[in-house]
Amino acid sequence: MAKNAPPRWDRKMQQRLARGEAAALGELYDRFASLVHSQAHRMLDDETAADLVTREVFGYVWENPGAYDPKEGSMRSWVARLTHRQSVRRLREENGRPDGPDEDGSGLEERVHRATVAARADYIVTSMPAPLRAALELAYVQRRDYRQTAADLGVTEDEARRRLRLGLQLLSTAHTRPLEGMSPPGPGRPL
């Protein structure tokens, strides 16, 4: 199998959507709706707008299954890019001008950047292996030190430190690396 070949599920899903199988859309929705909604909500900070973006993204996928290009990444990353683009479009429409200051004086681009970094961090956390995620949750959500984290996980202190270090290294990339296949929205690029 070629290195850049999409996973089998992604190919089959695209084919099913192209045939107009409503069940395929339901399956896709079940798999990615929480990703789409949480990313849109984080960017827009508005439940109603996040609901609307979720409907728009899945509507676009239903109407344009051929727009998915497996060479640009997984179906998950494509759906995340669509969500990002639609959320940015909503933010720009909401503010009227792309680079003007918001009511609080911050620019739209800065707001989009902060939301994008947060969405990347969410994506990284949900994508990382469960042992790393568990260690980070104990240390940073439940405020445990590495010794308590090790005891709770039933691992050595060295292993707990390794998991925390690796998890933090992965999270640090949220500021610098885009999501798999993610590119910023541009003129003429569809949703």
LUMNUTOR-125407 format. One record per atom (N, C-alpha, C): y, x, z; atom name; residue in three letters. Coordinates in pm, whole numbers, plus 50000, padded with zeros to 5 digits. Each point is the difference from the previous one (the first is absolute). Layout:
N
ATOM       Y       X       Z   atome   residu
ATOM       Y       X       Z      CA      ALA
...
***
This chain:
191
ATOM       Y       X       Z   atome   residu
ATOM   49882   50084   50000       N      MET
ATOM   50118   49916   50000      CA      MET
ATOM   50123   50088   50000       C      MET
ATOM   50097   49967   49921       N      ALA
ATOM   50123   50079   49991      CA      ALA
ATOM   50075   49995   50132       C      ALA
ATOM   50072   50106   50029       N      LYS
ATOM   50072   50011   50126      CA      LYS
ATOM   50102   49887   50017       C      LYS
ATOM   50069   49962   49895       N      ASN
ATOM   50104   49899   50009      CA      ASN
ATOM   49951   49858   49971       C      ASN
ATOM   49870   49982   49988       N      ALA
ATOM   49947   49867   49972      CA      ALA
ATOM   50022   49911   50122       C      ALA
ATOM   50040   49875   49978       N      PRO
ATOM   50022   49912   50114      CA      PRO
ATOM   49866   49962   50062       C      PRO
ATOM   50000   49962   50126       N      PRO
ATOM   49876   49954   50061      CA      PRO
ATOM   49945   49880   49923       C      PRO
ATOM   49872   49984   50008       N      ARG
ATOM   49932   49893   49928      CA      ARG
ATOM   50059   49863   50032       C      ARG
ATOM   50031   49976   50128       N      TRP
ATOM   50056   49871   50039      CA      TRP
ATOM   50130   49973   49925       C      TRP
ATOM   50086   50102   49989       N      ASP
ATOM   50129   49984   49932      CA      ASP
ATOM   49980   49959   49853       C      ASP
ATOM   49907   50068   49932       N      ARG
ATOM   49974   49968   49859      CA      ARG
ATOM   49947   49858   49984       C      ARG
ATOM   49904   49965   50085       N      LYS
ATOM   49942   49865   49991      CA      LYS
ATOM   50105   49893   50032       C      LYS
ATOM   50084   50027   50099       N      MET
ATOM   50104   49903   50038      CA      MET
ATOM   50097   49981   49884       C      MET
ATOM   50040   50107   49936       N      GLN
ATOM   50092   49988   49887      CA      GLN
ATOM   49936   49918   49888       C      GLN
ATOM   49874   50024   49973       N      GLN
ATOM   49931   49924   49895      CA      GLN
ATOM   49990   49853   50036       C      GLN
ATOM   49969   49970   50125       N      ARG
ATOM   49990   49860   50044      CA      ARG
ATOM   50135   49930   49991       C      ARG
ATOM   50106   50070   50040       N      LEU
ATOM   50134   49941   49991      CA      LEU
ATOM   50037   49976   49854       C      LEU
ATOM   49966   50094   49914       N      ALA
ATOM   50031   49986   49858      CA      ALA
ATOM   49927   49880   49939       C      ALA
ATOM   49883   49967   50053       N      ARG
ATOM   49926   49882   49952      CA      ARG
ATOM   50054   49871   50060       C      ARG
ATOM   50093   50012   50095       N      GLY
ATOM   50060   49882   50061      CA      GLY
ATOM   49917   49939   50111       C      GLY
ATOM   49918   50080   50068       N      GLU
ATOM   49917   49949   50110      CA      GLU
ATOM   50087   49980   50125       C      GLU
ATOM   50019   49874   50036       N      ALA
ATOM   50081   49969   50117      CA      ALA
ATOM   49937   50060   50127       C      ALA
ATOM   49867   50005   50005       N      ALA
ATOM   49933   50057   50117      CA      ALA
ATOM   50037   50148   50017       C      ALA
ATOM   50024   50069   49890       N      ALA
ATOM   50038   50141   50007      CA      ALA
ATOM   50137   50013   50066       C      ALA
ATOM   50092   49911   49965       N      LEU
ATOM   50132   50004   50062      CA      LEU
ATOM   49988   49973   50150       C      LEU
ATOM   49914   49905   50037       N      GLY
ATOM   49979   49972   50141      CA      GLY
ATOM   49945   50120   50075       C      GLY
ATOM   49905   50070   49938       N      GLU
ATOM   49942   50119   50061      CA      GLU
ATOM   50105   50110   50014       C      GLU
ATOM   50079   50019   49895       N      LEU
ATOM   50106   50100   50004      CA      LEU
ATOM   50101   49966   50109       C      LEU
ATOM   50035   49872   50008       N      TYR
ATOM   50095   49955   50103      CA      TYR
ATOM   49943   50027   50139       C      TYR
ATOM   49875   49964   50022       N      ASP
ATOM   49938   50024   50131      CA      ASP
ATOM   50002   50147   50037       C      ASP
ATOM   49983   50084   49903       N      ARG
ATOM   49992   50143   50025      CA      ARG
ATOM   50138   50063   50024       C      ARG
ATOM   50102   49956   49925       N      PHE
ATOM   50129   50070   50004      CA      PHE
ATOM   50120   49919   50052       C      PHE
ATOM   49982   49874   50033       N      ALA
ATOM   50115   49918   50042      CA      ALA
ATOM   50068   50056   50124       C      ALA
ATOM   49923   50048   50097       N      SER
ATOM   50064   50053   50120      CA      SER
ATOM   50078   50127   49970       C      SER
ATOM   49949   50082   49909       N      LEU
ATOM   50073   50120   49958      CA      LEU
ATOM   50132   49961   49935       C      LEU
ATOM   49995   49907   49906       N      VAL
ATOM   50119   49958   49926      CA      VAL
ATOM   50101   49939   50095       C      VAL
ATOM   49955   49907   50081       N      HIS
ATOM   50094   49930   50089      CA      HIS
ATOM   50062   50095   50102       C      HIS
ATOM   49919   50086   50061       N      SER
ATOM   50057   50091   50102      CA      SER
ATOM   50097   50100   49938       C      SER
ATOM   49968   50050   49881       N      GLN
ATOM   50091   50094   49933      CA      GLN
ATOM   50131   49929   49964       C      GLN
ATOM   49991   49880   49944       N      ALA
ATOM   50121   49925   49964      CA      ALA
ATOM   50081   49965   50124       C      ALA
ATOM   49932   49959   50105       N      HIS
ATOM   50071   49964   50124      CA      HIS
ATOM   50071   50120   50059       C      HIS
ATOM   49934   50114   49998       N      ARG
ATOM   50064   50121   50054      CA      ARG
ATOM   50124   50036   49920       C      ARG
ATOM   49992   49986   49869       N      MET
ATOM   50114   50036   49916      CA      MET
ATOM   50113   49898   50007       C      MET
ATOM   49965   49872   50008       N      LEU
ATOM   50101   49895   49992      CA      LEU
ATOM   50043   49948   50136       C      LEU
ATOM   49917   50021   50101       N      ASP
ATOM   50027   49951   50135      CA      ASP
ATOM   50029   49850   50000       C      ASP
ATOM   49921   49927   49921       N      ASP
ATOM   50019   49856   49986      CA      ASP
ATOM   49866   49937   49964       C      ASP
ATOM   49948   49916   50087       N      GLU
ATOM   49869   49938   49981      CA      GLU
ATOM   49994   49916   49873       C      GLU
ATOM   50103   49920   49976       N      THR
ATOM   50002   49913   49883      CA      THR
ATOM   50004   50083   49871       C      THR
ATOM   50081   50104   49999       N      ALA
ATOM   50008   50087   49882      CA      ALA
ATOM   49868   50074   49979       C      ALA
ATOM   49934   50040   50108       N      ALA
ATOM   49870   50068   49987      CA      ALA
ATOM   49896   49904   49943       C      ALA
ATOM   50003   49875   50042       N      ASP
ATOM   49909   49899   49944      CA      ASP
ATOM   50025   49985   49850       C      ASP
ATOM   50126   49994   49962       N      LEU
ATOM   50036   49984   49860      CA      LEU
ATOM   49955   50121   49917       C      LEU
ATOM   50023   50120   50050       N      VAL
ATOM   49957   50121   49930      CA      VAL
ATOM   49847   50000   49986       C      VAL
ATOM   49930   49957   50103       N      THR
ATOM   49854   49995   49993      CA      THR
ATOM   49956   49907   49887       C      THR
ATOM   50060   49883   49992       N      ARG
ATOM   49966   49907   49892      CA      ARG
ATOM   50035   50060   49863       C      ARG
ATOM   50116   50065   49992       N      GLU
ATOM   50042   50058   49872      CA      GLU
ATOM   49907   50113   49955       C      GLU
ATOM   49959   50084   50093       N      VAL
ATOM   49912   50111   49965      CA      VAL
ATOM   49866   49947   49949       C      VAL
ATOM   49940   49906   50072       N      PHE
ATOM   49871   49949   49956      CA      PHE
ATOM   50013   49915   49874       C      PHE
ATOM   50113   49934   49982       N      GLY
ATOM   50026   49929   49875      CA      GLY
ATOM   50008   50097   49883       C      GLY
ATOM   50067   50112   50022       N      TYR
ATOM   50011   50101   49895      CA      TYR
ATOM   49863   50058   49965       C      TYR
ATOM   49921   50030   50102       N      VAL
ATOM   49865   50054   49978      CA      VAL
ATOM   49917   49901   49919       C      VAL
ATOM   50009   49871   50034       N      TRP
ATOM   49924   49897   49930      CA      TRP
ATOM   50041   49990   49853       C      TRP
ATOM   50129   50007   49976       N      GLU
ATOM   50051   49985   49864      CA      GLU
ATOM   49992   50128   49918       C      GLU
ATOM   49990   50114   50065       N      ASN
ATOM   50003   50130   49929      CA      ASN
ATOM   49892   50096   50047       C      ASN
ATOM   49873   49961   50000       N      PRO
ATOM   49898   50093   50049      CA      PRO
ATOM   49991   50126   49915       C      PRO
ATOM   50040   49993   49875       N      GLY
ATOM   49997   50118   49913      CA      GLY
ATOM   50107   50101   50034       C      GLY
ATOM   50096   49963   50085       N      ALA
ATOM   50105   50094   50039      CA      ALA
ATOM   49947   50107   50095       C      ALA
ATOM   49886   49974   50061       N      TYR
ATOM   49939   50100   50088      CA      TYR
ATOM   49945   50113   49915       C      TYR
ATOM   50046   50122   50028       N      ASP
ATOM   49954   50118   49928      CA      ASP
ATOM   49921   50088   50097       C      ASP
ATOM   49868   50003   49984       N      PRO
ATOM   49916   50077   50092      CA      PRO
ATOM   50038   50148   50007       C      PRO
ATOM   50066   50053   49898       N      LYS
ATOM   50040   50141   50000      CA      LYS
ATOM   50109   50028   50104       C      LYS
ATOM   50070   49894   50041       N      GLU
ATOM   50108   50018   50097      CA      GLU
ATOM   49956   49981   50144       C      GLU
ATOM   49873   49972   50023       N      GLY
ATOM   49951   49986   50137      CA      GLY
ATOM   49914   49876   50017       C      GLY
ATOM   49966   49975   50123       N      SER
ATOM   49913   49888   50034      CA      SER
ATOM   50075   49867   49987       C      SER
ATOM   49924   49892   50000       N      MET
ATOM   50061   49868   49996      CA      MET
ATOM   50084   49978   50126       C      MET
ATOM   49954   50051   50112       N      ARG
ATOM   50076   49989   50125      CA      ARG
ATOM   50137   50065   49984       C      ARG
ATOM   50004   50120   49942       N      SER
ATOM   50129   50068   49984      CA      SER
ATOM   50088   49926   49899       C      SER
ATOM   49938   49940   49898       N      TRP
ATOM   50077   49922   49902      CA      TRP
ATOM   50064   49880   50067       C      TRP
ATOM   49924   49929   50081       N      VAL
ATOM   50053   49884   50071      CA      VAL
ATOM   50111   50044   50095       C      VAL
ATOM   49983   50114   50066       N      ALA
ATOM   50104   50052   50089      CA      ALA
ATOM   50127   50034   49922       C      ALA
ATOM   49985   50059   49881       N      ARG
ATOM   50117   50030   49916      CA      ARG
ATOM   50071   49873   49956       C      ARG
ATOM   49923   49899   49961       N      LEU
ATOM   50060   49872   49961      CA      LEU
ATOM   50079   49941   50116       C      LEU
ATOM   49944   50007   50118       N      THR
ATOM   50066   49947   50119      CA      THR
ATOM   50129   50076   50027       C      THR
ATOM   49992   50131   49990       N      HIS
ATOM   50119   50083   50023      CA      HIS
ATOM   50110   49964   49900       C      HIS
ATOM   49964   49993   49874       N      ARG
ATOM   50100   49970   49896      CA      ARG
ATOM   50062   49863   50019       C      ARG
ATOM   49917   49900   50029       N      GLN
ATOM   50053   49865   50017      CA      GLN
ATOM   50087   49992   50125       C      GLN
ATOM   49962   50069   50106       N      SER
ATOM   50081   50001   50122      CA      SER
ATOM   50134   50068   49976       C      SER
ATOM   49998   50111   49928       N      VAL
ATOM   50126   50069   49966      CA      VAL
ATOM   50088   49908   49915       C      VAL
ATOM   49940   49933   49904       N      ARG
ATOM   50076   49907   49914      CA      ARG
ATOM   50065   49891   50087       C      ARG
ATOM   49926   49946   50095       N      ARG
ATOM   50056   49897   50088      CA      ARG
ATOM   50115   50056   50084       C      ARG
ATOM   49983   50121   50053       N      LEU
ATOM   50107   50062   50078      CA      LEU
ATOM   50126   50016   49916       C      LEU
ATOM   49982   50045   49878       N      ARG
ATOM   50117   50020   49913      CA      ARG
ATOM   50066   49868   49966       C      ARG
ATOM   49923   49898   49973       N      GLU
ATOM   50058   49868   49971      CA      GLU
ATOM   50073   49945   50122       C      GLU
ATOM   49941   50021   50115       N      GLU
ATOM   50057   49951   50125      CA      GLU
ATOM   50135   50065   50029       C      GLU
ATOM   50014   50127   49965       N      ASN
ATOM   50123   50073   50030      CA      ASN
ATOM   50101   49999   49887       C      ASN
ATOM   49960   49955   49884       N      GLY
ATOM   50094   49988   49890      CA      GLY
ATOM   50029   50129   49925       C      GLY
ATOM   50003   50112   50068       N      ARG
ATOM   50024   50127   49932      CA      ARG
ATOM   49899   50102   50052       C      ARG
ATOM   49949   50083   49911       N      PRO
ATOM   49895   50093   50040      CA      PRO
ATOM   50042   50108   50099       C      PRO
ATOM   50123   50046   49996       N      ASP
ATOM   50037   50112   50086      CA      ASP
ATOM   50111   49966   50100       C      ASP
ATOM   50037   49876   50007       N      GLY
ATOM   50106   49961   50091      CA      GLY
ATOM   49952   49996   50144       C      GLY
ATOM   50092   50011   50095       N      PRO
ATOM   49959   49996   50139      CA      PRO
ATOM   49961   49858   50042       C      PRO
ATOM   49903   49993   50092       N      ASP
ATOM   49963   49872   50061      CA      ASP
ATOM   50107   49965   50104       C      ASP
ATOM   49980   49886   50066       N      GLU
ATOM   50096   49959   50104      CA      GLU
ATOM   50012   50106   50108       C      GLU
ATOM   49891   50069   50032       N      ASP
ATOM   50004   50100   50106      CA      ASP
ATOM   50050   50136   49952       C      ASP
ATOM   50039   50010   49872       N      GLY
ATOM   50057   50124   49948      CA      GLY
ATOM   49899   50094   49936       C      GLY
ATOM   49871   49971   50016       N      SER
ATOM   49901   50088   49937      CA      SER
ATOM   49977   49956   49856       C      SER
ATOM   49971   50092   49915       N      GLY
ATOM   49976   49969   49860      CA      GLY
ATOM   49863   49940   49977       C      GLY
ATOM   49990   49924   49894       N      LEU
ATOM   49873   49936   49964      CA      LEU
ATOM   49894   50106   49974       C      LEU
ATOM   50037   50107   49932       N      GLU
ATOM   49901   50103   49969      CA      GLU
ATOM   49942   50060   50127       C      GLU
ATOM   50082   50020   50101       N      GLU
ATOM   49951   50053   50128      CA      GLU
ATOM   49905   49900   50065       C      GLU
ATOM   50034   49873   49995       N      ARG
ATOM   49913   49896   50056      CA      ARG
ATOM   49866   49996   49927       C      ARG
ATOM   50005   50011   49868       N      VAL
ATOM   49877   50002   49921      CA      VAL
ATOM   49918   50124   50036       C      VAL
ATOM   50066   50114   50014       N      HIS
ATOM   49930   50124   50034      CA      HIS
ATOM   49929   49987   50136       C      HIS
ATOM   50071   49948   50100       N      ARG
ATOM   49939   49984   50133      CA      ARG
ATOM   49881   49906   49994       C      ARG
ATOM   50015   49890   49928       N      ALA
ATOM   49890   49903   49988      CA      ALA
ATOM   49882   50060   49925       C      ALA
ATOM   50029   50081   49899       N      THR
ATOM   49894   50062   49922      CA      THR
ATOM   49922   50100   50085       C      THR
ATOM   50071   50079   50080       N      VAL
ATOM   49933   50096   50088      CA      VAL
ATOM   49912   49925   50100       C      VAL
ATOM   50052   49890   50055       N      ALA
ATOM   49921   49921   50095      CA      ALA
ATOM   49876   49941   49933       C      ALA
ATOM   50016   49951   49877       N      ALA
ATOM   49885   49944   49927      CA      ALA
ATOM   49897   50109   49971       C      ALA
ATOM   50047   50120   49964       N      ARG
ATOM   49908   50111   49977      CA      ARG
ATOM   49925   50034   50127       C      ARG
ATOM   50071   50003   50112       N      ALA
ATOM   49935   50031   50128      CA      ALA
ATOM   49894   49895   50032       C      ALA
ATOM   50031   49873   49980       N      ASP
ATOM   49901   49895   50022      CA      ASP
ATOM   49878   50020   49911       C      ASP
ATOM   50024   50031   49874       N      TYR
ATOM   49892   50022   49905      CA      TYR
ATOM   49914   50118   50044       C      TYR
ATOM   50064   50108   50042       N      ILE
ATOM   49927   50119   50044      CA      ILE
ATOM   49914   49968   50122       C      ILE
ATOM   50056   49929   50096       N      VAL
ATOM   49925   49967   50121      CA      VAL
ATOM   49881   49910   49968       C      VAL
ATOM   50021   49898   49917       N      THR
ATOM   49887   49911   49968      CA      THR
ATOM   49896   50068   49913       C      THR
ATOM   50038   50105   49928       N      SER
ATOM   49907   50070   49912      CA      SER
ATOM   49926   50115   50069       C      SER
ATOM   50050   50046   50114       N      MET
ATOM   49937   50116   50062      CA      MET
ATOM   49869   49960   50067       C      MET
ATOM   49911   50096   50016       N      PRO
ATOM   49871   49971   50064      CA      PRO
ATOM   50019   49942   50140       C      PRO
ATOM   49909   49913   50038       N      ALA
ATOM   50009   49930   50129      CA      ALA
ATOM   50012   50096   50120       C      ALA
ATOM   49929   50113   50004       N      PRO
ATOM   50015   50090   50117      CA      PRO
ATOM   50143   50053   50016       C      PRO
ATOM   50067   50030   49888       N      LEU
ATOM   50138   50047   50009      CA      LEU
ATOM   50092   49887   50046       C      LEU
ATOM   49981   49882   49942       N      ARG
ATOM   50081   49884   50036      CA      ARG
ATOM   49984   49967   50148       C      ARG
ATOM   49876   50005   50051       N      ALA
ATOM   49975   49970   50141      CA      ALA
ATOM   50069   50101   50091       C      ALA
ATOM   49994   50127   49964       N      ALA
ATOM   50065   50105   50081      CA      ALA
ATOM   50152   49979   50003       C      ALA
ATOM   50058   49972   49884       N      LEU
ATOM   50146   49977   49995      CA      LEU
ATOM   50039   49877   50081       C      LEU
ATOM   49920   49895   49990       N      GLU
ATOM   50033   49879   50075      CA      GLU
ATOM   49997   50025   50150       C      GLU
ATOM   49898   50071   50046       N      LEU
ATOM   49992   50029   50143      CA      LEU
ATOM   50118   50087   50045       C      LEU
ATOM   50032   50102   49923       N      ALA
ATOM   50104   50093   50040      CA      ALA
ATOM   50141   49943   49987       C      ALA
ATOM   50027   49927   49891       N      TYR
ATOM   50138   49961   49974      CA      TYR
ATOM   50031   49854   50027       C      TYR
ATOM   49900   49915   49996       N      VAL
ATOM   50025   49860   50031      CA      VAL
ATOM   49971   49975   50148       C      VAL
ATOM   49887   50054   50048       N      GLN
ATOM   49963   49979   50139      CA      GLN
ATOM   50048   50113   50092       C      GLN
ATOM   50073   50097   49942       N      ARG
ATOM   50065   50108   50074      CA      ARG
ATOM   49904   50085   50084       C      ARG
ATOM   49884   50033   49944       N      ARG
ATOM   49903   50084   50068      CA      ARG
ATOM   50021   50145   49955       C      ARG
ATOM   49977   50095   50092       N      ASP
ATOM   50006   50140   49957      CA      ASP
ATOM   49868   50036   49932       C      ASP
ATOM   49991   50121   49946       N      TYR
ATOM   49881   50036   49923      CA      TYR
ATOM   49875   50003   50086       C      TYR
ATOM   50013   50030   50131       N      ARG
ATOM   49882   50000   50088      CA      ARG
ATOM   49947   49858   50018       C      ARG
ATOM   50091   49906   50026       N      GLN
ATOM   49959   49860   50016      CA      GLN
ATOM   49945   49946   49868       C      GLN
ATOM   50062   50039   49890       N      THR
ATOM   49953   49957   49867      CA      THR
ATOM   49858   50049   49977       C      THR
ATOM   49974   50127   50034       N      ALA
ATOM   49867   50057   49985      CA      ALA
ATOM   49898   49922   50084       C      ALA
ATOM   50036   49972   50124       N      ALA
ATOM   49909   49928   50088      CA      ALA
ATOM   49971   49859   49947       C      ALA
ATOM   50105   49931   49956       N      ASP
ATOM   49983   49864   49948      CA      ASP
ATOM   49916   49997   49873       C      ASP
ATOM   50013   50104   49917       N      LEU
ATOM   49925   50005   49874      CA      LEU
ATOM   49861   50063   50018       C      LEU
ATOM   49977   50062   50115       N      GLY
ATOM   49871   50066   50022      CA      GLY
ATOM   49983   50126   49918       C      GLY
ATOM   50110   50074   49980       N      VAL
ATOM   49996   50124   49924      CA      VAL
ATOM   50059   50112   50085       C      VAL
ATOM   49985   50123   49954       N      THR
ATOM   50058   50112   50072      CA      THR
ATOM   50153   49998   49988       C      THR
ATOM   50065   50070   50089       N      GLU
ATOM   50146   50008   49993      CA      GLU
ATOM   50045   50068   49872       C      GLU
ATOM   49925   50102   49957       N      ASP
ATOM   50033   50067   49873      CA      ASP
ATOM   49991   49903   49884       C      ASP
ATOM   49896   49917   49999       N      GLU
ATOM   49985   49902   49892      CA      GLU
ATOM   50113   49897   50004       C      GLU
ATOM   50039   49958   50119       N      ALA
ATOM   50111   49904   50011      CA      ALA
ATOM   50129   50062   49946       C      ALA
ATOM   50027   50125   50037       N      ARG
ATOM   50119   50069   49948      CA      ARG
ATOM   49994   50014   49849       C      ARG
ATOM   49882   50032   49946       N      ARG
ATOM   49984   50014   49854      CA      ARG
ATOM   50029   49868   49931       C      ARG
ATOM   49947   49891   50052       N      ARG
ATOM   50022   49868   49939      CA      ARG
ATOM   50148   49961   50006       C      ARG
ATOM   50063   50026   50113       N      LEU
ATOM   50143   49967   50012      CA      LEU
ATOM   50083   50084   49904       C      LEU
ATOM   49970   50128   49994       N      ARG
ATOM   50075   50090   49911      CA      ARG
ATOM   49984   49956   49854       C      ARG
ATOM   49877   49972   49959       N      LEU
ATOM   49975   49959   49862      CA      LEU
ATOM   50067   49866   49970       C      LEU
ATOM   49990   49906   50093       N      GLY
ATOM   50065   49870   49981      CA      GLY
ATOM   50150   50014   49985       C      GLY
ATOM   50060   50084   50081       N      LEU
ATOM   50145   50022   49992      CA      LEU
ATOM   50039   50073   49872       C      LEU
ATOM   49916   50092   49955       N      GLN
ATOM   50028   50068   49874      CA      GLN
ATOM   49998   49899   49885       C      GLN
ATOM   49903   49911   50001       N      LEU
ATOM   49995   49897   49896      CA      LEU
ATOM   50124   49911   50006       C      LEU
ATOM   50038   49959   50119       N      LEU
ATOM   50118   49914   50014      CA      LEU
ATOM   50128   50071   49957       C      LEU
ATOM   50007   50129   50021       N      SER
ATOM   50122   50073   49963      CA      SER
ATOM   50025   49996   49850       C      SER
ATOM   49897   49975   49922       N      THR
ATOM   50017   49995   49855      CA      THR
ATOM   50070   49871   49956       C      THR
ATOM   50015   49904   50089       N      ALA
ATOM   50067   49874   49964      CA      ALA
ATOM   50144   50025   49955       C      ALA
ATOM   50061   50105   50050       N      HIS
ATOM   50139   50030   49962      CA      HIS
ATOM   50011   50069   49866       C      HIS
ATOM   49893   50065   49958       N      THR
ATOM   50011   50082   49881      CA      THR
ATOM   49914   49957   49884       C      THR
ATOM   49886   49939   50026       N      ARG
ATOM   49908   49965   49893      CA      ARG
ATOM   49998   49850   49975       C      ARG
ATOM   50001   49961   49874       N      PRO
ATOM   49987   49858   49970      CA      PRO
ATOM   49856   49954   50018       C      PRO
ATOM   49982   49868   50006       N      LEU
ATOM   49865   49944   50001      CA      LEU
ATOM   49930   50043   49873       C      LEU
ATOM   49869   50000   50004       N      GLU
ATOM   49920   50038   49883      CA      GLU
ATOM   50051   49927   49877       C      GLU
ATOM   50049   50076   49904       N      GLY
ATOM   50044   49939   49875      CA      GLY
ATOM   50133   49929   50009       C      GLY
ATOM   50068   50004   50114       N      MET
ATOM   50125   49926   50014      CA      MET
ATOM   50113   50075   49931       C      MET
ATOM   50077   49929   49927       N      SER
ATOM   50119   50058   49941      CA      SER
ATOM   50113   49902   50025       C      SER
ATOM   50122   50049   50009       N      PRO
ATOM   50111   49911   50030      CA      PRO
ATOM   50021   49900   49887       C      PRO
ATOM   50054   49884   50034       N      PRO
ATOM   50027   49903   49895      CA      PRO
ATOM   50107   50054   49906       C      PRO
ATOM   49989   49967   49878       N      GLY
ATOM   50098   50048   49904      CA      GLY
ATOM   50034   49893   49901       C      GLY
ATOM   50106   50022   49925       N      PRO
ATOM   50037   49901   49901      CA      PRO
ATOM   49890   49981   49898       C      PRO
ATOM   49976   49877   49967       N      GLY
ATOM   49902   49969   49898      CA      GLY
ATOM   49855   50003   50048       C      GLY
ATOM   49978   50037   50128       N      ARG
ATOM   49863   50002   50052      CA      ARG
ATOM   49969   49862   50054       C      ARG
ATOM   49886   49944   49963       N      PRO
ATOM   49965   49868   50049      CA      PRO
ATOM   49978   50002   50150       C      PRO
ATOM   50025   49886   50062       N      LEU
ATOM   49977   49979   50142      CA      LEU
ATOM   49940   50123   50061       C      LEU
***
